Amino acid sequence: MTKLQVVSTCVIRSQKSIEKKIQLTPWDLQLLTVDSIQKGLFFHKPNLQQHRELAKSSSEIINRLKISLSDTLNHFPLLAGRLVVSKNSDDTLSFFVDCNNEGAEFTFVTAPDLTVADILEQTYMPKIVKSFFPLNGVRNYEGVSKPLLAVQVTELVDGFFIGCTINHCVADGTSFWHFFNCWSEIARNGDSNLIVNKPPVLDRWFPEFVASPIHVPLSKEHVHDEFDLPLLEERVFHFSKENIAQLKAKANSEYGNDQKICISSLQAVLAHLWQSVIRCRCGTNADEKFSFKLLIGARPRLQPHLLEGYFGNAVHFVNVTTTAREMLEHDSGWAALQMNKVVSTQTHEEVMNFYQSWVKNPKIVKKSEVVANSLIASSSSRFDVYGNDFGWGRPVAVRSGAGNKHDGKMTIFCGAEQGSIDIEACLTPETLHAMGQDTKFMGAVSKIEIV
């Protein structure tokens, strides 16, 4: 059995200390008791002929990553800070980020007998991938004492995995990849004075009717929100550009054109997957209700839009709900239409309604509330995952960590080839194995070619 060996752990700080306090918004505060974001990338080791300056030793690569991370924190000082909590006179709590430069955590680990292919060529994700990420099991409110950013670089026989854990109260998926993209750009160019092409906007957005800091009633029930997870497995389903186009065209020809709407590529893919999950779950009652929780991004919906580079959370959940009977009586195009209808209601006014109602009645997301008869889609196929070149080539695959995983968690990534989509599905072994035998579903799934 492979054992990881910790080589070193250190603290990386920004070279520029600033005094700045960043208040948290409802989008941030709703995530206090869930886990951090955990995403990471596999890379092959630098080719000796093409990258002689990088291929001398692993220690030189690790040193370059540390230096470039420090340079990147100059632009993202909140990631080197900590959460600060204060108790209010009404027994509520308020939180802000103190950019105090206490630093990010950087760990270098080796897996001396493990290759990239050992991970990527498996049908189901090996459990060891979870140990490629730092701060496992740390919840966001623990950012008062734990780093808001932790990086673990795991050296394999023929590659590296760069895993990042970022406190979800300070960043959503858009911001996570904004940071990752900037870090790789600075590392690739080796220029500490590089001005990133989209500098982060650190100040949070508050509408005029909201006074900050916001008061949050965080109870022990939220903090000690524990529950037993069933045995879970994970598998990546790859949808090629061609297969996605077929799913989208079929859904729109049957359900879109007559109603003058356009079902998106992602809606067509998620509906196809949702229907298979319901077909394959054991003991499903036909009249049982099922929901698909979709993350709605506020950035393009607000009028005016949030500033480009807004760094923080700007998302909330919406539910698409139906019964097993309705799902199985129709094809996946019908399910995609239900998603489309719900998403199309999310206007500027609806985003503002969420914001205003949350301030009046704060609702902290509880992990135990999102696991029953529901799928949740997180991340996005629009994020620039495969553009993260640290100076020795593009990544070959992306994976997420153990954070916020439960039966029904679907993590969306762009595929390695342009226009494709990968869905990292976390389900019970019985459901996941049955989906692999579901010919209707697998007919739209392509084999992943590892470069």
C-alpha positions in Angstrom: 0.0 0.0 0.0 1.3 3.4 -1.0 2.3 5.7 1.8 2.9 9.4 1.4 6.0 10.8 3.0 5.9 14.4 4.2 9.2 16.1 3.2 8.5 19.6 4.6 5.8 22.0 5.8 6.3 25.8 5.9 4.4 29.1 6.0 4.4 31.3 2.9 3.8 35.0 3.4 3.2 37.9 1.1 6.2 40.2 0.8 3.9 43.2 1.1 2.0 43.5 4.4 -1.1 45.6 4.3 -3.6 46.6 6.9 -7.0 45.7 5.6 -10.2 44.3 7.0 -12.7 42.7 4.7 -16.3 42.2 5.9 -18.2 39.1 4.8 -21.4 39.1 2.8 -24.4 36.7 3.0 -22.9 34.8 0.1 -19.8 34.2 2.3 -21.4 33.8 5.7 -23.9 31.1 4.5 -20.9 28.7 4.1 -19.5 29.1 7.6 -20.0 25.5 8.7 -19.3 23.6 5.5 -15.9 22.5 4.2 -13.3 24.5 2.3 -12.9 24.3 -1.5 -10.4 21.6 -2.6 -9.3 21.3 -6.2 -6.0 20.2 -7.7 -4.2 19.4 -10.9 -2.0 16.5 -12.1 1.1 17.4 -14.1 3.7 15.2 -15.8 7.2 16.0 -14.8 9.1 18.5 -17.0 10.6 16.9 -20.1 14.4 16.8 -19.7 15.1 18.0 -23.2 12.5 20.7 -23.4 12.8 22.1 -19.9 16.4 21.6 -18.8 16.2 24.6 -16.4 13.3 23.0 -14.6 14.3 19.4 -14.7 17.4 19.6 -12.6 15.7 18.5 -9.3 12.4 18.4 -7.6 13.8 20.8 -4.9 14.2 23.5 -7.5 10.6 23.1 -8.7 9.3 23.2 -5.2 11.4 26.3 -4.5 10.0 28.0 -7.6 6.5 27.2 -6.5 7.1 28.7 -3.1 8.6 31.9 -4.4 5.8 32.4 -7.0 3.2 31.7 -4.3 4.6 34.4 -2.2 4.6 36.8 -5.2 1.0 35.8 -5.9 -0.1 36.6 -2.3 1.1 40.1 -2.9 -2.0 40.4 -5.1 -4.3 38.2 -2.9 -3.4 39.4 0.7 -6.6 38.0 2.2 -5.4 34.5 1.5 -2.5 35.1 3.8 -4.9 36.4 6.5 -7.3 34.9 9.0 -10.9 35.2 9.9 -11.7 37.3 13.0 -15.0 36.7 14.9 -16.6 39.1 17.4 -19.6 38.6 19.6 -22.4 41.2 19.5 -24.6 42.4 22.3 -27.6 40.4 20.8 -25.6 37.1 21.2 -24.9 37.0 17.5 -21.5 36.8 15.8 -19.8 38.9 13.1 -16.9 37.8 10.9 -14.3 39.6 8.8 -11.0 38.7 7.1 -8.0 40.4 8.7 -5.2 40.6 6.0 -2.6 40.2 8.8 -0.1 38.1 6.7 0.0 35.2 9.1 0.6 33.2 6.0 -0.5 30.3 3.8 0.5 26.7 4.5 2.8 24.9 2.0 3.5 21.2 2.3 5.7 19.0 0.1 4.9 15.3 0.1 6.3 12.4 -2.0 4.5 9.2 -3.2 7.7 7.3 -4.2 5.9 4.3 -5.8 2.9 5.9 -7.4 2.6 7.1 -11.0 0.1 9.5 -12.6 -1.3 6.6 -14.6 -1.9 4.6 -11.3 -4.5 7.3 -10.5 -5.9 8.4 -13.8 -6.3 5.0 -15.4 -8.6 3.7 -12.6 -12.3 3.6 -13.3 -13.0 4.8 -9.8 -11.0 7.4 -8.1 -8.5 5.9 -5.7 -9.0 6.9 -2.1 -5.4 8.1 -1.8 -6.3 11.2 -3.9 -8.0 12.7 -0.8 -4.7 12.7 1.0 -3.2 14.8 -1.8 -5.0 17.8 -0.2 -4.2 19.7 3.0 -6.6 20.7 5.8 -8.9 17.8 5.3 -11.9 18.0 7.6 -11.4 21.7 8.4 -14.6 23.8 8.3 -14.7 27.4 7.2 -15.4 28.9 10.6 -12.1 27.4 11.8 -10.3 30.0 9.6 -10.0 32.1 12.8 -7.0 29.9 13.7 -6.3 27.8 10.5 -4.8 29.1 7.3 -7.3 30.4 4.7 -5.1 28.9 2.0 -3.1 25.7 2.1 -1.2 24.1 -0.7 0.1 20.6 -0.9 2.5 19.5 -3.7 2.7 15.7 -4.0 5.5 14.3 -6.1 4.8 11.1 -7.9 7.2 8.9 -9.8 6.5 10.8 -13.1 4.5 13.8 -12.1 3.2 16.3 -9.5 -0.1 17.0 -8.1 -0.7 20.6 -6.9 -3.7 20.6 -4.5 -5.2 23.7 -3.1 -7.5 24.1 -0.1 -9.2 27.6 0.2 -11.6 28.6 2.9 -15.0 28.8 1.2 -16.0 32.0 3.2 -13.4 33.9 1.2 -13.7 32.5 -2.3 -16.1 30.6 -4.6 -15.1 28.6 -7.6 -14.7 31.7 -9.8 -12.3 33.2 -7.3 -10.5 29.9 -6.6 -9.5 29.5 -10.2 -8.7 33.3 -10.5 -6.1 32.8 -7.8 -4.8 29.5 -9.4 -4.6 31.1 -12.8 -2.6 34.0 -11.5 -0.3 31.8 -9.5 0.6 29.7 -12.5 1.0 32.8 -14.7 3.5 34.3 -12.2 5.3 31.0 -11.8 5.6 30.5 -15.6 6.9 33.9 -16.3 9.2 34.1 -13.3 8.4 37.7 -12.8 7.7 38.9 -9.3 6.6 42.3 -10.7 4.1 40.8 -13.1 0.8 42.6 -13.1 -1.8 39.9 -13.4 -4.2 40.5 -16.3 -7.2 40.5 -14.0 -6.2 41.9 -10.6 -8.5 40.8 -7.8 -11.1 43.2 -6.4 -10.9 42.6 -2.6 -13.6 44.8 -1.2 -17.0 43.0 -0.8 -20.2 44.2 -2.5 -23.0 45.3 -0.2 -26.2 46.9 -1.5 -27.3 50.1 0.1 -29.9 48.5 2.3 -27.4 46.3 4.1 -25.3 47.5 7.0 -22.1 45.7 7.7 -20.9 43.8 9.7 -23.8 41.4 9.4 -24.9 39.7 12.6 -25.1 35.9 12.4 -26.8 33.6 14.9 -24.3 30.7 14.8 -25.5 28.0 17.1 -23.8 24.9 18.5 -26.3 22.9 16.4 -24.5 24.4 13.3 -21.0 24.0 14.6 -21.6 20.3 15.7 -23.6 19.4 12.6 -22.4 15.8 12.3 -23.9 12.9 10.3 -23.0 9.5 9.1 -22.1 9.2 5.4 -22.7 6.0 3.5 -19.8 4.3 1.8 -19.1 6.4 -1.3 -17.2 6.1 -4.5 -16.2 8.6 -7.1 -15.9 8.4 -10.9 -15.3 10.9 -13.6 -17.7 10.7 -16.6 -16.3 12.4 -19.7 -18.6 14.0 -22.3 -17.0 14.9 -25.6 -17.8 18.0 -27.6 -19.7 15.9 -30.2 -21.8 13.9 -27.6 -22.7 17.2 -25.8 -23.8 18.7 -29.1 -26.1 15.7 -29.7 -27.6 15.8 -26.2 -28.2 19.6 -26.6 -29.7 19.3 -30.1 -32.0 16.5 -29.1 -33.2 18.3 -26.0 -33.9 21.6 -27.9 -35.6 19.8 -30.8 -38.0 18.2 -28.4 -38.5 20.8 -25.7 -36.8 24.0 -26.6 -37.9 25.2 -30.0 -41.6 25.2 -29.4 -41.2 27.3 -26.3 -38.6 29.7 -27.8 -36.0 28.8 -25.2 -32.5 27.4 -25.5 -31.5 24.5 -23.3 -27.7 24.9 -22.7 -25.1 22.3 -23.2 -24.5 21.9 -19.4 -28.2 21.6 -18.7 -28.5 18.8 -21.3 -25.5 16.9 -19.7 -26.7 17.3 -16.1 -30.2 16.2 -17.0 -28.9 13.1 -18.8 -26.8 12.3 -15.7 -29.7 13.1 -13.3 -32.1 10.7 -15.1 -29.5 7.9 -14.9 -29.0 8.4 -11.2 -32.7 8.0 -10.6 -32.9 4.9 -12.8 -29.9 3.3 -11.0 -30.6 4.1 -7.3 -31.9 1.0 -5.6 -35.3 1.0 -3.9 -36.5 4.3 -5.5 -40.2 5.0 -4.9 -41.9 6.3 -8.0 -43.7 9.1 -6.1 -40.6 10.1 -4.2 -39.4 13.6 -4.7 -35.9 14.3 -6.0 -34.2 17.7 -6.3 -31.2 18.9 -8.2 -29.5 21.9 -6.5 -27.8 24.2 -8.9 -25.4 27.0 -7.9 -26.4 30.3 -9.5 -23.7 32.8 -10.1 -24.7 36.4 -9.3 -21.8 38.1 -11.1 -23.5 38.3 -14.6 -27.0 38.7 -13.2 -26.6 41.8 -11.1 -27.2 45.1 -12.8 -24.7 46.6 -13.0 -22.4 43.5 -13.0 -20.0 43.0 -10.2 -16.5 44.4 -11.1 -14.4 42.1 -13.1 -12.1 40.2 -10.7 -14.5 40.5 -7.7 -12.9 38.1 -5.2 -15.3 36.4 -2.9 -18.5 34.4 -3.1 -21.3 35.5 -5.4 -23.5 32.4 -5.6 -26.6 30.9 -4.1 -28.6 27.6 -4.5 -31.8 27.0 -6.4 -33.8 23.7 -6.5 -35.2 21.9 -9.4 -37.6 19.4 -8.0 -39.6 16.5 -9.6 -40.6 12.9 -8.8 -38.9 9.7 -9.9 -42.1 8.9 -11.9 -42.0 12.2 -13.8 -38.3 11.8 -14.6 -38.7 8.2 -15.8 -41.8 8.9 -17.9 -39.9 11.5 -19.9 -36.5 11.6 -21.5 -33.6 13.8 -20.3 -34.7 16.7 -22.5 -37.7 17.2 -20.3 -35.5 17.3 -17.2 -33.2 19.8 -18.9 -36.2 22.0 -19.6 -37.1 22.0 -15.9 -33.6 23.1 -15.1 -33.8 25.8 -17.8 -37.0 27.2 -16.4 -35.7 27.5 -12.9 -32.4 29.1 -14.0 -34.1 31.6 -16.3 -36.0 33.0 -13.2 -32.7 34.1 -11.6 -32.7 37.7 -12.6 -31.1 40.7 -10.8 -34.3 41.1 -8.8 -34.2 37.5 -7.6 -30.6 37.8 -6.6 -31.4 40.9 -4.6 -34.4 39.1 -3.0 -32.1 36.4 -1.8 -29.6 38.9 -0.4 -32.3 40.9 1.4 -34.2 37.9 2.8 -30.9 36.3 4.0 -29.9 39.5 6.0 -33.3 39.5 7.7 -33.2 35.7 8.4 -29.7 34.4 8.1 -29.6 30.7 7.1 -26.3 28.9 7.5 -25.9 25.9 5.2 -25.9 22.7 7.1 -24.2 19.7 5.6 -26.8 17.3 7.0 -29.6 19.2 5.1 -28.2 18.7 1.6 -27.8 14.9 1.5 -31.4 13.5 1.2 -32.7 12.6 -2.2 -30.8 15.4 -3.9 -27.9 16.0 -6.3 -25.8 19.1 -6.1 -23.8 20.5 -9.0 -20.8 22.6 -8.1 -18.0 24.2 -10.0 -18.3 25.1 -13.7 -17.1 24.0 -17.1 -16.2 27.6 -17.8 -13.3 27.8 -15.4 -9.9 27.9 -17.0 -8.5 24.7 -15.6 -6.1 23.5 -18.3 -4.5 26.9 -18.8 -2.6 26.5 -15.6 0.9 26.1 -16.9 3.5 26.6 -14.2 6.3 26.5 -16.7 6.6 22.8 -17.6 3.4 22.2 -19.5 -0.4 22.0 -19.2 -2.0 19.8 -16.6 -3.3 16.4 -17.6 -6.2 16.1 -15.2 -8.1 17.8 -12.4 -9.6 16.3 -9.3 -11.3 17.6 -6.2 -10.7 16.6 -2.6 -12.9 15.2 0.2 -14.5 18.5 1.2 -18.3 18.7 1.0 -18.6 15.3 -0.5 -21.8 13.3 0.0 -24.1 11.0 -1.9 -25.1 13.0 -4.9 -22.3 15.6 -5.2 -21.5 16.4 -8.8 -18.4 18.4 -9.5 -18.2 20.0 -13.0 -15.0 20.6 -14.9 -14.1 21.4 -18.4 -12.5 18.5 -20.2 -8.9 18.5 -21.4 -10.0 18.9 -25.0 -11.9 22.1 -25.9 -15.7 21.9 -25.7 -15.8 18.8 -23.6 -17.1 18.4 -20.0 -16.1 16.1 -17.1 -18.5 15.3 -14.3 -16.9 14.0 -11.1 -19.7 12.0 -9.6 -19.8 11.0 -5.9 -22.4 8.4 -5.2 -22.9 5.1 -3.4 -21.0 2.2 -5.0 -24.3 0.5 -5.9 -25.6 3.5 -7.8 -22.3 4.3 -9.5 -21.7 0.7 -10.6 -25.2 0.5 -12.0 -24.6 3.7 -14.0 -21.6 2.1 -15.6 -24.0 -0.6 -16.9 -26.7 1.9 -17.9 -26.3 1.7 -21.7 -28.6 4.7 -22.3 -26.4 6.8 -20.1 -23.1 5.5 -21.1 -23.9 5.9 -24.8 -23.2 9.6 -24.3 -20.0 9.0 -22.2 -16.6 8.9 -23.9 -13.4 7.4 -22.8 -10.9 9.8 -21.3 -7.7 9.9 -23.2 -4.7 10.7 -20.9 -2.0 12.5 -22.7 
